[in-house]
Amino acid sequence: MDVPPGYSEHTAANTDCKLTKAVYGPKQSSRVWFGRFGSIAIGREGGVAPLIALARSEAEDVHETAAGALWNLAFNPGNALRIVEEGGVAALVDLCSSSVSKMARFMAALALAYMFDGRMDEFALVGTMSESVSKSVGLDGARRMALKHIEAFVRMFSNQQAFAAAAASSAPAALAQVTESARIQEAGHLRCSGAEVGRFVTMLRNPSSILKACAAFALLQFTIPGGRHATHHASLMQNAGAARVLRSAAAAATAPLEAKIFAKIVLRNLEYHHLEHTV
């Protein structure tokens, strides 16, 4: 932290500070802290195991902190592999499937998506041939387990009646009904970087239909009008040319229905933010 106004480094050396108000809300604070102080360094210095232990805690109030921090760490492929090696996949799967906090489940699903979108694989190949084969076999099992629970999580927010109506007409009212069924209110407090948003846009092209649906679901949460950082996320996506990828995902014959409908809604959100900005 910075030295408070009125103090110098010399006078503050033996002084304790009491936190009276956090600069960031509880949904964002762990991600801000890890982003600021270097998630790569934290992963290398043994910071993964304590977070996994926190994720396994019976105290529900720490699950969001653990899930948010592990999501942030998992962006780096080396950290993602460390999470796997420390047994973090099972902990994240448990959060994703059984935490009482929707936000903890959401961020655990996003951490798992980062870990198994393909970027971690090259790190698993380092070492002897036998070590690489062993890692590959272990990763395949972890990947199957992770994708199974990511899919189950996303489908929790898939109202089949609303999806059928949206697939049939794509009318604004039908898409709005899907949005309300899928919305995680607290996700509007999250603020993602351009690299993070870009990761999910790229994930829309992933061979895995489950990861496509997860990516579209995440981008929907980040751009829903009224979210604290929705305009910021929409601007990042527009600058990166995400609309073309979203249109392709929405029209892809082989894409899962969830990915197609969520992609249509994200496109609608981008149009809303663009019009709001130009008015």
N, C-alpha and C positions, 0 to 999 in steps of 0.2 A: 504494500500500500504506500501511498505518498504521505510525507510528513504533513500533518494538519497545519492550516494557516496559523501563524503566531508562534510556531515552534521551529527551531533549527535542528539539523541532524545531531548536533552536539547536545542540546538541551533535551531532545526527545529520546536519547539513547537508553535511559533507564525508566521510561514512561510507558504505562499500559494505556491502550485505547479501548474504549467501549463502543461497540457497534449499536447505534440507535436506529438506523434505517438503512436497509440494503439498497444499493443503486439499482440492482436488477431483481426482478421477481423470482419466486421460487422455481418457476418453470424454465427459466433461462440461466440462472446463476451458475450452475455447475458447468454448462456449456461455455459461458463467457470466461470463467476462470481457466478451464482447460485450454481454450483457444488462446488466451492471452499468454499463458506461461509455457506453452509448447507441449502439445499432446505427444509428439514423438519422444521428447526427452522424458516425459512422465512414464511412458510405456517402457522405455529402456531402463529406467531407474527403479523398476519394481512396483509401479503404481497400479498394475492390472489386478494382481491377486487381491489386494484389499477391496477394490471395487466389486469384484466378483463375490467376495464374502458379504459385502453390503447388499448386493442384489439378492443373496440367499437369506438375508435377515428376515426374521418373523415380524419385525417392526415395519408395517406397511408404509409409514411416513417417510422412509428413506429410499423406497423403491424408485421414485421419480428421479432422485439425485443420482442413484447408481445407474439407472437406464440412460439418463441424459449424458452422463460422463462416459459410459461405455460406447454409446453412439458416437460421441465426439472422437474418442480414441480410435474406433474402428474405421474411421475414414482413411487412416494410414494403413496400408496393407501389412506392414511389419507388426503393427499393434494388433491388427485383426488376427494374425497368426498366433501372437502371444495369448490373445483371449482364448483361442481354440485350445492351445497347449495347456493353459491353466484351468481348463474345464469350464470355460465361460459360456459355451454354447448351451449346455443344459440349464445353467442359471438364467440365461436370457430367454430360453424357451419357456421356462417356468413363469417368468415375469410376463411374457407375451400371452400366455394362455390362462394364467390364474390370478394375476394381481388385481386387486379391487380398483386400482387407479387406471383409468383409460389412458392417461398420459404415459404411465409406466409401460403399459402394454404397447402403445404406439411407438415409443422411442426404442423399446426392446426389439420390435419388429424391424425398425429402420436400421438398428445396429446389425441385426442378422442379415438384412439385405445388403448392406455394405460389405459384410464379411464374405458373402457368397455370390457376388456379382461378377467374379472372375479375376479381380485385380490381385487377390491374395495368392492365387495359384503359383505364380512364379517364385514366390518366397518359399513355398513348400518344396520346391525342386532343389534347393540348396542343400549340399551334403553328399554323402555317398549314394550309390544307386539303391542299396538296400534301405537306407534311411529315407530316401525320396519315395520309394514304393510304399513303405510303411506309412509315411505321412499322407500319401495320396489316398490309400485305403481308408485311413482314419478320417480324412477330410470328406470323402464321398459319403460316409455314414452320417457325419455331422451336417453335411449339406442337405441330405434327404430329410433329416429331422427338422432342420431349420425351415426349409421350404414348406414342409407340411404344416408347421405352426404359423408361418407367415400367411399362408393361404387361408387357414382357419380364422385368423384374426381379421383379415380383410373381409371375409364373407360374413362376419358378424355385423357388418355395416351395410350389407347388400340386401335391401328390402326387395324381394323378388317381384312383388306386385308393382312397385315403383319402377324397377328396372325394366319390366316388360312394357310398361307404358312409355318409358323414355326410349326404349329400343324401337318401338313402333312409330313414334312421331317426332321425337327430339324437340317437342314443343317446350318453350320456356317453363311452363307450369310443371311439366313432367320432370324436367331437369332440376327444378327447384325442389321438388319433393324428394328426389334422390339426394340432393345436397343436404337437406335437413336431416335425413335419415343417417347420413354418413358423417355429419359434422362432429368433431371433437372440440368443444368450446375452448378448452385450455390451449389447444394447439395454435390458436391465434396469437399467443404470446411469444411463440418461438420466432427467432430471427436467424435466418440462414445466410451464409455467404454465397457469392456467385459460384464458387467451386462446388459447394454442397448442392445448390439448385441444379447446376450443370450435371452433377453426378446422377441425379434422378432423371433428368431429361435424357441422358445417355442410356439409362437403365430401361427406358421405354423401348429401346432397340434390342434388349437382351434376349437371347434365345429362350429363356425361361418365361413362360406365360405368367407364372406366379410373381416373378419380379417385375414384369411389366405392369401387372395390376397393382402391386405394392407401390411402384413409382408413381403411377397415376393417382393413387389414393393420397400419397404424401403431397404431391403438387396441388391437389384439390384443397387439402387442409391449409397449405401455405398461402393460397390465393383467394380464399373465400372473402368476399367483401365484408368489411367490418372488423376483420382481424387487424391487430395492432400493426403488423408488418406486411400486410397483404399487398399494399401498393409497392413497397420496396421489392418484394419477391416478384411481382408482376413486371416491374421495370427490368429486373435482372433477366427474366425470361425473354422479354421482348427484345432486349439488346443482344441476347444470345441466339436469336432466331428460333426460339423454341416452338413457335406456332406451327412451323412446317412439320416438325417431328410429331407434335400432338395431332395434327390433321392426319398424318400417316397412321398413327396408332389408332385413331378413332375409326379409320376406314379399313384397317387391315382385316382381311377375311379370316385369318388364323388367330387373331388376338382374342383373349377371353372377353366375355361380355362386360365384366367389371372394368377392365382396362379401357375398353372402347367408350363406355358411358362416362367414366371418370375423366377421360381425356376430353370428351365433348364439353364437360362442365368446366374444366380448366380453360379451354378455349373461350368459353362464354365469360369466365371470370376475367381473362386478359382483355377481352373486348370492353367489359365494364370499366376496368381500371384505365384503359386507354381513353375512353370517352370522358371519364371523370377528370382525367388529367388535362384534356384539351378544352374542356368547358371553362 
